[in-house]
Amino acid sequence: MNLKRSIKEPERVSVEDREREELRSKLMSISSELSNASGMISGIESDLNYINGATASLPSRLSKIRSQGYECLSYLEKNQDLLTRKWAESSPKIEEAFLSNVQPLREEASRLRSGVDELRSEITHGDLARVRSLVHSLESEVSDLEKSVDSETRKVNSSLMEFKSSISALDSDLKIAERTIGWVFQASFPWKEDESTVFALEAKIMTEDKDKGTIFLTNQRFIFEAMRETVLEKVLFIATKKKTVRVVLVDQPIGIIQEIFKGRVGFLAWAGIFVRFKPDSGLEEMPFDVKSEECDMIIRFFNYIISGEADIDIATIRGVASKVAPPAVNILRCPACGAPYTREVYRGQTSVKCEYCGSVIPVTR
């Protein structure tokens, strides 16, 4: 009899150990579900804080880019004012819904988590039948909590979606303006009268030298300013001191461009843009390696300039009379020899050279 008892004892202990492990596994799963529920609640709270912070910071960011000379995208003021007004009207109800219907669920999740911790300590030395019953009850409560959290956070989130989308669009355009201003401040070339920078981005021209630099689109010009290193000192043919200089490689009136389009610009460089000039310009197509997400941006802003929208926005920001289309260019005659200028005057050109005597003819519009 003693021998039989000693043989069966290990088997009985093994079954209990397995049950303890199963209960620990269930508690781990319950704990994970509680973490997911708490994460959903925290996500809504983060969105509320994000919208409150953004609506407070957007006006100052917008004011700053205007004070620094960015005169495009005049709709930003209207969109920002609309967003601020709508949030002021809607936020009290949305925040009340969060505090009344969502926040209490966080407290419930905290209570259930404490229950998980207590049962985890009971598994080792407690009554397994009692623990099993409590775990089953806990599973049911957590399931109900998950459903409530999902339902209530969906309601609040649906009210926040419009605001998050509006802020994202405003933030994206403001970042473009802020980066553009940053490049403008670093530019080495002079700006023309009434010229306003619309868009700037880092690029690498994929011609022979493959210089890295910055593309500038203004209401008058297309400019590529390269960054080059010059050697200041050498020791035994080794450069010991260098200096980075800015060199304008391309400076053309914006109207000389026929189109800008995306494409593969090299074997190793994939995403990029091609700048195609008008056939009578005599200029060859230029490829530029740019970040893939910026290809569509430069095309967007080029079309924004060519369509005349940029001129309207610039006039609006400056507070002068806007023009739907630029006035026609009068027939140009050379002030030196009187000969007419017969070639196309491109948008953005402020002067041309006489085809006969080479004198400078100012362009008036």
Buried (B, 14 or more C-beta within 10 A) or exposed (E): EEEEEEEEEEEEEEEEEEBBEEBBEBBEEBBEBBEEBBEBBEEBBEBBEBBEEBBEEBBEBBEBBBEBEBBBBBBBBEBBEEBBEBBEEBBEEBEEBBEEBBBEBBEBBEEBBEBBEEBBEBBEEBEEEEBBEBBEEBBEBBEEBBEBBEEBBEBBBEBBEEBBEBBEEBBEBBEBBBBBBEBBEEBEEEBEEEBBBBBBBBBBBBEEEEBEBBBBBBBBBBBBBBBBEEEEEEEEEEEEEEEEEBBBBBEBBBBBBBBBEBEEBEEEBEBBBBBBBBEEBEBEEBBBBBEEEBBEBBBEBBEBBBEBBBBBBBBBBEEEEBEEEEEEBEEBEBEEEEBEBEEBBBBBBBEBEBBEEEEEBEBEE
